[in-house]
C-alpha cells in the first residue's frame, strides 16, 4: 500500500484572492465553483494534485499583524518550481503577477534560484529549467545539483509540472 499526494493545503487569510495569485503562477484556473468570499478555493493541476487554499484564524491573525516591514516567520512548507523555459524569464513573469523577491541566489555561472513570497508571504522558489541545468553541467558530475528549501533537484530528475509557464 502507498499514499498518493492529493492536496497541497495552504492556510491563508483570503482563500479566493490567494488562489487567484497561484492560478496565475501555475497557469491553471480556479475550480468553477470557487467565488470571492468563500473560505476555501482550489486550483487543480494536470497531475491531479490540487492547490487547496483554506482560510484559518491563524493565517488571518498573521496577515493582520504583518506590517510589511518585518518578514514573517519561515513557513514549514516551501514549494520549489522548475520552469519549462528560461529561469530568468519565469522570474520576470512571477514578479509581473505579484510575487515579491526575497532572495536572488542566482550565480554568475548560471546556477542558483530565486526565492519569492506570494501575497500572503508564503515562500516559494524558482530553479533553473531542465535544459539550463543540462547545458551547464558536466555529465554525471557529483555535487552539481540545484538545492532549494533543503531538497536537491538532480539533473534528469522530473519535478511535478504545474502547467504552462512553469
C-alpha positions as CSV (number, residue, x, y, z in Angstrom):
1,X,0.0,0.0,0.0
2,X,1.1,3.6,-0.5
3,X,-0.3,7.1,-0.3
4,X,-0.5,9.5,-3.2
5,X,-0.4,13.2,-2.9
6,X,-3.9,14.7,-3.3
7,X,-3.7,18.3,-2.0
8,X,-1.1,20.8,-1.0
9,X,-3.0,22.8,1.6
10,X,-2.2,26.4,2.2
11,X,-3.6,28.2,5.3
12,X,-4.5,31.7,4.3
13,X,-6.4,34.9,5.2
14,X,-8.2,35.2,1.9
15,X,-8.6,31.9,0.0
16,X,-10.1,33.2,-3.2
17,X,-7.5,36.0,-3.6
18,X,-4.5,33.8,-2.9
19,X,-5.9,31.1,-5.2
20,X,-6.2,33.7,-8.0
21,X,-2.5,34.6,-7.5
22,X,-1.4,30.9,-7.6
23,X,-3.6,30.3,-10.6
24,X,-1.6,32.9,-12.5
25,X,1.7,31.3,-11.2
26,X,0.9,27.7,-12.4
27,X,-1.2,28.7,-15.4
28,X,-4.4,26.8,-14.4
29,X,-7.8,28.3,-13.3
30,X,-9.6,28.0,-10.0
31,X,-12.4,25.4,-9.8
32,X,-15.6,26.7,-11.5
33,X,-17.4,26.6,-8.1
34,X,-15.0,28.9,-6.3
35,X,-16.1,32.5,-5.7
36,X,-15.0,35.6,-3.7
37,X,-15.9,35.4,0.0
38,X,-15.8,31.7,0.3
39,X,-13.4,30.2,2.9
40,X,-11.8,27.7,0.5
41,X,-10.6,27.7,-3.1
42,X,-8.9,25.1,-5.3
43,X,-6.5,25.1,-8.3
44,X,-6.3,21.7,-9.9
45,X,-3.0,20.8,-11.6
46,X,-2.9,18.5,-14.6
47,X,-1.0,16.0,-12.4
48,X,-4.2,15.6,-10.4
49,X,-2.7,17.4,-7.4
50,X,-4.7,20.3,-6.0
51,X,-3.5,23.5,-4.5
52,X,-6.1,23.8,-1.7
53,X,-6.5,27.2,0.0
54,X,-8.3,27.4,3.3
55,X,-8.9,30.4,5.5
56,X,-7.8,29.9,9.1
57,X,-7.8,32.1,12.2
58,X,-4.0,31.8,12.5
59,X,-3.4,32.9,8.9
60,X,-5.8,35.8,9.3
61,X,-4.0,36.9,12.5
62,X,-0.7,36.7,10.8
63,X,-1.9,38.8,7.9
64,X,-3.4,41.4,10.4
65,X,-0.1,41.5,12.3
66,X,2.1,41.9,9.2
67,X,3.4,45.4,8.9
68,X,5.2,44.7,5.6
69,X,8.5,45.8,7.1
70,X,9.3,42.7,9.1
71,X,9.5,39.3,7.5
72,X,7.0,36.7,8.6
73,X,8.4,33.5,10.3
74,X,9.6,31.0,7.8
75,X,6.9,28.7,6.6
76,X,7.2,25.0,7.3
77,X,6.1,24.3,3.7
78,X,8.2,25.6,0.8
79,X,7.3,24.9,-2.9
80,X,10.1,24.7,-5.5
81,X,9.2,25.2,-9.2
82,X,11.2,24.4,-12.3
83,X,10.1,26.3,-15.4
84,X,9.8,24.7,-18.8
85,X,11.6,27.8,-20.3
86,X,14.4,30.0,-19.1
87,X,14.5,30.7,-15.4
88,X,15.2,34.4,-15.8
89,X,12.1,34.8,-18.0
90,X,10.0,33.0,-15.3
91,X,11.4,35.2,-12.6
92,X,10.2,38.3,-14.6
93,X,6.8,36.7,-15.2
94,X,6.3,35.9,-11.5
95,X,7.2,39.5,-10.5
96,X,4.7,40.7,-13.0
97,X,1.9,38.6,-11.4
98,X,2.7,40.0,-8.0
99,X,5.3,37.8,-6.4
100,X,7.9,39.5,-4.3
101,X,11.6,38.6,-4.5
102,X,13.0,37.7,-1.1
103,X,16.4,36.4,-2.1
104,X,18.1,36.2,-5.5
105,X,20.5,33.3,-5.3
106,X,21.5,33.1,-9.0
107,X,25.2,32.9,-9.6
108,X,27.4,34.3,-12.4
109,X,27.8,30.7,-13.8
110,X,24.1,30.4,-14.3
111,X,23.3,28.2,-11.3
112,X,21.1,29.0,-8.4
113,X,17.5,30.0,-7.8
114,X,15.3,32.9,-6.7
115,X,13.2,32.8,-3.5
116,X,9.8,34.6,-3.7
117,X,6.8,35.4,-1.4
118,X,3.2,35.2,-2.5
119,X,0.8,38.0,-1.4
120,X,0.3,36.3,2.0
121,X,4.1,35.9,2.5
122,X,4.3,32.2,1.8
123,X,7.8,31.4,0.4
124,X,8.5,29.5,-2.9
125,X,11.3,29.5,-5.3
126,X,12.2,29.0,-9.0
127,X,15.1,26.8,-10.1
128,X,16.8,26.6,-13.4
129,X,14.9,24.8,-16.2
130,X,15.9,21.2,-17.1
131,X,17.6,22.5,-20.3
132,X,19.6,25.1,-18.4
133,X,20.8,22.6,-15.9
134,X,21.8,20.1,-18.5
135,X,23.6,22.7,-20.6
136,X,25.6,24.0,-17.6
137,X,26.7,20.7,-16.1
138,X,29.2,18.0,-16.9
139,X,27.5,14.6,-17.3
140,X,27.4,12.7,-14.1
141,X,29.2,15.4,-12.2
142,X,28.6,14.8,-8.4
143,X,27.5,17.7,-6.3
144,X,26.3,19.8,-9.2
145,X,22.7,19.9,-8.2
146,X,20.5,23.0,-7.5
147,X,19.2,23.0,-4.0
148,X,16.3,24.9,-2.6
149,X,14.4,24.6,0.7
150,X,16.8,21.8,1.6
151,X,15.9,19.5,-1.3
152,X,18.1,18.7,-4.2
153,X,16.9,18.7,-7.7
154,X,19.3,16.5,-9.6
155,X,20.0,16.5,-13.3
156,X,17.4,14.3,-15.1
157,X,15.0,14.4,-12.2
158,X,11.5,15.4,-13.2
159,X,9.6,17.6,-10.8
160,X,5.8,17.7,-10.8
161,X,4.5,20.0,-13.5
162,X,2.3,23.0,-12.7
163,X,1.5,23.7,-16.3
164,X,2.3,26.4,-18.9
165,X,4.9,28.8,-17.8
166,X,6.2,26.5,-15.1
